[in-house]
């Protein structure tokens, strides 16, 4: 007797739940060879608004957690990623056209990248903060604080390593995120959302929307309750003008992380390179406090 496959339903991830798009639309996802893989939810402007509300609601608890606790949570994400390694290898290989061996190396690098950022959570304040010398009987301390809700356009090409490389630094410092996935390679991001849901990441800290980037990017960049945007994912996205998105972000003075450029054209960076602290530094604000010294 031949049994029918139980096909997976690919949904959005908003507020710790897995809703379908309010638009009711889906789109076909195909492999690098043009073979049908799945139908993914087509996120809409309303889904972006719902995700921002969820991210704002989760911000106080997440930013108020200890840095050590955030590191533990990120390490748990890496643990669950490791447990689903075989599934990620299959999805990355199909979407990016890699051999199983190359896809395995990419997945391993993604897991290692999450562990790397987990290790940084309780060191950010020491490296990016400072005890400032001042004239007078005062302590003057500068410390980094999270910017708030960050809109992230995920890389179009690197569907897992690039994804975790832009999401992990945002949440490591206490921000929450609304992520628009690669339009053509969204499946690893959907599986990553399941990893988040089964880890210790509170609902709303990371919200993942599968959509056509050009359709929702403007609404995310212009949203007045988003504090910063990462425009990395404009590279390779059809119909997206990163300068226009930056202009939209100016409406409430958002921080903007521009895409890497080559000859003025957005390109994806080398995700295998040492990431440094650029992406952490991009989404923290420096708060300086004066305190009198005791006699």
N, C-alpha and C positions, 0 to 999 in steps of 0.2 A: 504494500500500500504506500503510495506516494503522499507525503504530507505537504501542506502549503507552508511557505515561509511566513513567519510573523514579521511583517515589515515594520521598521521603526518610523515613528512619527516625529519629525523634526520641528520643534517649537521654539518660541522665544524664551528668554529667561529674565523675568522681571520681578523684583521684590522677593526672591527666593521661590517663586512659583514658575510653572511652565505654561503660560497662556498661548493660545493661537493668536495670530494678528487680529486686531479688531476689524481690519479691513476684510478678513476672510480670504485674502489672496495667498497664493503660493507661486513658486517658480521652480523650474527644473534645474537641478544641479547635475552637471555632467563631469566625467573624469577628464584627465588630460588627453585621453585618446578619443574623447567625444562620446563615451558610453554613458547612458543614463545611470545615475547613482541614487537620487532621491528627489522628493519634492520638499523644499524648504519654505517656511513661512516668509511672506513678503511684508516686512515691517513697514509701518506708516508713521505719519506725523503724530498721530494720537498715541502710538506705542512709545515714541520718543518722549512725549510728555509724561506718560505713565512711568517710564523708567527714571526720568528726572525726579519725579515725586518720590519714588522708592529710594533713590540714591540720597536725596535730601533727608528723608526720614531716618536713614541708617547712619547718617554722618556723625551725630552727636555720640552715639555709643561706640562707633568704631574709632573715631578720633580720640575719644576719652579712654580707650583701652590702653594698657601699658604697652610700651614698645616691645617688651619681651613677649607679651601675650600675642601681639600681631606676628612676631617671628614664629611662635609656636603654630599659629594658625596657617601661615604660609608653608611651614615645613609639613604640616598635615596635608596640604594640597599636593605637595610633591610626593608624599607617600601614596596618595590615592592615584595620582598620575602614573606612578610606577606600577601599581596594581593593574592598570588598564593599558599597559604599554602595547600589548599586541593589537588592541583595537585602534589605538592611535597610529601605529605603524601602517596598518591597512588603509586607514583614511588618508593619511599624509601621502602614502605611495600613490593612491588612486588620484587624489586631487592635484598633486604636484608633479606627477609623472616620474617618480623616483623608483629606483630598485628597492626591494625590501631592505637590503643592507644599508643603503643611503638613507632611507626613511627611518630605520632604526637609529642611526647616528643622529638624525635630526630630533627625534623624540627624546633620546638620551640628553641631548644638549638642552632641550626645553625643560626637562626635569631638573637638570643641574642649574639652569638659570633661575628657577623658582627657589631652589635651595640657597643660591647665592644671594638673592634679595632677602630671603628669610634671615640670613646672617647679618644683614645690614640694618635691620629695623631698630635695634638698640644701640647702634653706633652712629646713626645719622646726626643726633644732637651734638655728639662730641666733635665730629668732623666738620659739620656745617655751622655749628654754634661757636660761641667764644665768650671768654671773660675779658672784658675790655678795660684797658688801663685808663683811668680818668683822674682829673685833678679834684681832690676833695675826699671827704670821708664817706665814700659810697662804693657799693658793689654795682657794676654795670654789666649785665649779662644779656647776650644776644642768643636766641634759641629759635630753631626752625619749627614752624607749625604748618599743618596741612592747609592747602588753599581752599579746599571744599569739594564741590562736585566737579568732576573732570569728564568732559566728553572726549572719547577716544575713537578715532578712525583707524581701525586695525589695518595692518599691511595687507595688500591685495595678493601678494605672491606667497609669502611665508605664512602658511595657515596655522601653524602651531608655535614654532620657535619665535616667529615675529610677534604673534599674538601675546604670548606670555611675557615677551620682552617689553611690550608697551603697557600691559596691564599690571604686572607685578610691582614696578616702581611707583605707580600711582597709589596703590593701596598700602604699600609698605610703610609709607610715611603718614598714613591715617586718612587719606582722601577716599572718597567713593567714586565709582566709575559708571558711565553709560557708554557701552562699547558697540560700535557698528562694525560687523564682521566683514571679512573679504566677501565680496558679492559672488564671485565665481567659485570660491573654495571655503564655504562656510561650515562644512561638516565637522572638522576638528574643533571648531569653536563651540558648536552645539554640545559635543561630547565633553568639552572642557567645562561647560556650564553644569553638566551633570556631576563632574568632579567637584565643583564648587559647592553644589547642593548637598553632596554627601561628605563634605569636609566640615570644618568648624567655622566656615565663613558665614557671618550673619546674613540673612536675606536682605537684599538691597545694596550691599556693599559693592557688588559687581552685577551689572545688568547687561545682558547680551542680546542684541537685536540683529537678526539676519534681514538684509534689505539691499536694494540697489543704492549704493553710496550716494549717487547724485540726487536721489529722491529725498533723502532724509538729512543729509549733511548740513544743508542750509538751516533747517529748523533747529538742529542741535547747536550749531555755531551761534545762532541768534537768540537762543533761549536765555531769558533774563535770570534764571535761577541756576545756570551753569557758570561756574567760576573760572574755568580754564578749558582749553581744547588742545588736543594733540592731533595735528594734521598729517601725521605720517602716512595714513592710508590714502591720501589723494594720489600718490604715485601709482600709475597704472589704472586708476579709476576713470571710467568713461564719463565725460560731461561734467567734470568737477574742476572748478577754478579756485585754487587755494588762496589766491589773493582776495577774491570775492568773499571767501569764508572768513578770512582775517578781518576784512572790513565789517562783516556782520558781527564778529566777535567784539568789535570795538563798542557796540551798543551799551554794554555794561562793564567795559574796561577789563574784559577777560584776559588772563594770561594766555599766550599762544605759543605753542611749540611748533615751529615751522618744519616742513618736510626737508629732508636732505635734498640738495640741488646739485645738478651737473649741467652747466651751461644754462642756468635759469630754469631747467626742467626738473620737476620732482622725480627722485629716484629712491628706491628702497636701499637702506644702508646694509652693510654686511652684518647680518645678525649673529655670525659666529665670532665676531670680534669682541674684545673686552668691553662691556657696556659702560664702565666707569660710573660716575654719579650724575651724569648730565640729566637723565630723565627723572631722577629723584629731585635734584636741585630745581628743575623746571617747575615743580608743582608744590613747593613749600614757600611760605612767607617768613621773613625774619622778624621776630618780635623782640624788642629790647626793653629790659626792665631795670629801673634804678632802685637800689635799696640801701638805706643808711647803714653804716657800720656801727656796731655796738661800741660803747665806750669801755 
